[in-house]
Structures are given as structure tokens and as C-alpha cells.
Amino acid sequence: MKVTAIIPDKLIKEVRDMAKENNLTESLIKALSEWTSLQKIRYLNNKLKKHPLKFKHGFSPLKLREINRY
């Protein structure tokens, strides 16, 4: 997709310097992909804070290890 955006030169320079890609397009793709991944992790972390994982009654890591060994 082609996009026209007004982005401050200083920010573009920082992205290019940090991304270390061949061109601006690759640098922006890398930056946006990493930002998106971080947002997904933050979302999942917040979800786990509200609803922590719970083990089933009677769960035993030792029993699970025995099952996985076979």
C-alpha cells in the first residue's frame, strides 16, 4: 500500500539509524512490525493481569513430565 504521511525528519532519521535497513520503506516496515508486536504483548499482559491463568485442581508438573517422557 502506498501511503503519504507527514513525519518529522528527526523521527525518520532515528528510525533509519536504529533499523539499519537498506531503505526507508524497509526501516518503516521493521519499526511498525516491532511496534505492533509490542502492543500485542502489552495487550496479553494486561489480559493476564485481569484474568490470571489457573491450573486445574490436581495438576502436577511431575505427572506431566512423566507423561511427556513417553
N, C-alpha and C positions, 0 to 999 in steps of 0.2 A: 504494500500500500504506500502510495506517495503521500507525504504529509508536509504541510508548510507550517512552521512553528517559529515563534519569536522566542529565542532562548539567549540569555545573556552570554556574551563571548567568554567571560571568565568561567562560567559553568561548563561550557563546551570544551574549553582548554583543559579544565580539571578532568573531565570525563575522558578525553582523548589521552591525557597523560597517564591516568590510572588504568584505563582499559588496555592500553598497549596493543591496540588492534591496527590493522593496515589502513583503515579509513574511518571517516566519521560515522558512516552507516553501521559498520561492524561495532564500533565503540558504543553507539547508542543502543544497538540490539543487546549487547552484553550488559550494559548498565540497566536497561529496562527489564531484562530477564532476571538479573540478580535481585533487583528491587521487588519484582513480582514474587520471587521465591521467598524473600524475607517477609513479605506481607502475609503469605500463606502460612509460614511458620508462626508468626505472631498471632494469626487468627486461631490456629490449632492450639497454641499455648494458652490463649485466653479461654478457649472452649474447655480445655482440660482443667483450668483453674476453677471454672464454674461446675464442671461435672467430672471429677477425678475418676480414673479407672479403678475398678474394684475387682478383686479376684473372687471367683466363685467359692462358696463355702466348701471346705475340704480340699482346696487346691494345695498341692505340694510340689515345689520345684524339684525335689528329689525323685518323686514318682514320674514326673515329666521327663527328667533326664534318663531314667531307666527305659521309658517307652521309646525315646528318641535314639537310644543306642542300638535298637534292633531294626 
